[in-house]
C-alpha cells in the first residue's frame, strides 16, 4: 500500500500539488482555464509557457550534475545566444522573414553548442574543476554578448521570432511544445540508449568506469554540450519573450534556479543517479511558486523572502532526516512497527 | 551481571544475549561477547555473520533490541559512537576515520589540545602528540599531513588517538587488510604493547594466520548467532574454519589439482610483454601468458605486482617495452584498447576502482558489455536479464537479486559481481588483482574454484594475491616480484610456499651481487627502489 509513497518522486509531486492547492484555495481563478479564439489561457497555462527557458536549462543541468559536474555558465550562454539571434535578425533586410529567423535561431544555438563544448573541453580534457571551468564563461559570456550587440539592448520587430515564446499551436503555447520536445529528447537519449546508465556510472565512480572501458571523457564532454545547447534554445525563447537581447538580464541567476530545480527533483549534487521526471517537477514547483508570488500580490521587496521561505519548506518536506524525526515522534506514541525508521537496508523476499 | 564461567577475571565488556532486528532480518540473535582486560580477542565469522553489527551495537551506532551491555561493571546503553568513546571504547576502522588534510599531531590530539589562556599551544600539542606516538614506537613528524602517510602509519596514528582518549577497549576492524608484512609486524608490536598495558583489544580480520599469531581468545559468529568462544591455543585451524562456515572445506583440495595441469607453451602466447616498464614505477619486466594458463604473481604489497598489471592493461601508460597479443604487436595505451583486445582487469581496490556502488547488481554486471558496445547500442532488457541471471548463478552471488544496490552487498559478493562483469565480456585474458582480499572463506573458495574452472576451459588468467597458498594452488607458473622489479619465474609444481619465500630472500643476496642474477631485471642493480 505504501509502495507509491516510497517512490522517489512522491514528495516532489506532493510538494507541487500542495502548492497548486494552496493557490486554488486562495484564489479559485488560479485553476481556471478559459478558451479564447481556440487558444487556452489561464494561470496554469502561463506556468507551462513561462517555464520553458528554465525547463531547458534545468534538463541540461541534470545531465551535467549526474556526471559530478555543474554548469554555472548557462545564464551567460543564454545571453550570448539571444544576442547572436537578435543581431542576425536586426542586421537582415527582412526581420519578419521566417527564413531569417530560422537561420538566426540555428546559428545562435550552434554558437551555444560550441560554448558548451568549450566547457566540456575544460572539464573533461583539461580536468579543471567544473565549478571553476564554467565560472570562466559565466563571467566572460555576458561581456561577449555585450560585444555582439555593441553594448546596446538590441530590439527587433519580427513576428516569427515573437511566435517562439508567445505563439500558440493547437491551442497551446508554442513554448510548451519546445519544453515537451526537450524533455522527450533527453528522456530518449538517456533512457532508450545506454547513455543514462553510463552517465550515472561515470558520476558515481569515475575511476571504476574508466577501468571498465566507459568513455568517460566523451560522456562528460557530451553533458556540457547538451547543457550549452539547451541554454542556447532557452536564450532564444527568452529574447523572443521580450523581443530584445538584454545581455545583462537574460538568464540572470537562472543557473541557481536550475540547480534548485534539479535538487528539488531528487537528483543529488554529488552526481550519479538522476531523474529527468524529478527535474521536470522541480521546474514546475519553482515556476508555480513564482506565479504564486505574482498572483498573491506579494510586494517585490518581500517576494525573495517569500520565495526562500517556501523553498526551505519544500526542501524540509523532502529531507529524509526530517521525515525520520517526524516518524519517530509520531510513531513512538502510536506504536507503529519500528522497521520503517531504521531503513537503509532494504529487504527483498 | 551474573557470569557462569569459572573465570575470576573481571570483564571489561560483557555483552549478553544481544539481539538486533533489521526489517525482515534477524541480524544478531542472542549473541554474547566478553572482553577481558589485557587480552587480544579475535571476532571471526564469514561476511554477513554479524561481526560488524555486533561492533556497532557495542559502540552505540545501532540500538539493540534485546540484551544487555555491561562496561566495567556498569550497565550501559550508548547513544552514539562518541558516547562509547568517552566510556573508553575506541574503534579503528579499515578505512581510517581521521582527517587526512590535518597534520598528524592535530589528528592525534583533536579535542585534547594543550591550551593556555591565549588559546591553543600548538608547540605543546605537537609535543604531546609526539610522546603518544613514541609510546607506540612511532616516530614521524607530527607537523606532516596525515594523508601523506601510508595506511599503516595512519592506522598507528588512529590508535594513538584512541590512547589519547584513554581507551580501555580498542576495536580493530580489519586493520591489516591493506598492510604488507612488515607493516603488520609493526602493528602487532603496538597491539602487544597495549595488551600488556591492560587494554582489551577486539580484533576483526579475515586472515587466519594473523588470528593465531596474536589472539588469546576467539569468538566465532555464524549467521547472526554465537558459535562459541574458544582459547586460541585450543582451537585448531581446521576446526576454526569449520565453525566459521559450518561445513568442511575440501573444495580447496580439489582446486590444487588444477595447478598441476599442463599447459601447452609451444604455441603463440595470448599475451607476451617484453621489458615493459615505467620510470620510477616498475623496472622493465617480461611476462607471457598462454592459453588456459594461470600465471600467479607473488610479491609483497609495493613489490610492483599491481604496477605491472596496470601497465599491461593500459590503466597506466608504459614508457618502455612492447606488447604482443596473440602474436600481434599492439600498443595498449588505455583500458579501452585492452578491452578491445579481450583483456579484462579487476582492480585490487574493489570499492574505489571496481564496483559502481549506487547502481544495481544487474547494471554493474552488464556495464562491461555496455561499455564495449558504446552508448548508442543499449543492451536490451531480455539480453541483460539473461546475462545477469547466468553469471549470478554461475558465481553464486548472494542475495540472488539483480535489482539490489551493489554497494549493499558484502565484499565477497561484490567481488563476484566484478568477476561476472568481466566474464560477461568474454575475455581471453583476465587479470585479477587480489580478488580474494578481505572476503570470507566461503567466497574465497568459490572464486578460486571458478578461476580454476575457467582456466581449464581455456581462459588465460593473471592472478595476484598476497596469500601465497592461493597463488600456488591456482597458478602453473609464478612470477616473483620485489622492489618494483621482476626477480624470476617459478614453476609452481616444483616449489611450495617456503620455496617462494626463500626465492624472494635469496634475491636479496642477488641484489648484493653474491648469487647469480635472476632471469632479467636483476641486473639493474643500484637502480632506485
Interface residues (C-beta under 8 A of the other chain):
Chain A: X192 X193 X194 X195 X197 X198 X200 X201 X204 X205 X207 X208 X209 X210 X211 X212 X213 X214 X215 X219 X272 X273 X338 X339 X340 X342 X343 X345 X346 X347 X348 X349
Chain B: X21 X22 X23 X24 X25 X313 X315 X335 X336 X339 X345 X347 X352 X353 X354 X355 X356 X357 X358 X359 X363 X367 X368 X370 X371 X372 X373 X374 X375 X376 X377 X378 X379 X399 X401 X403 X404 X405 X408 X421
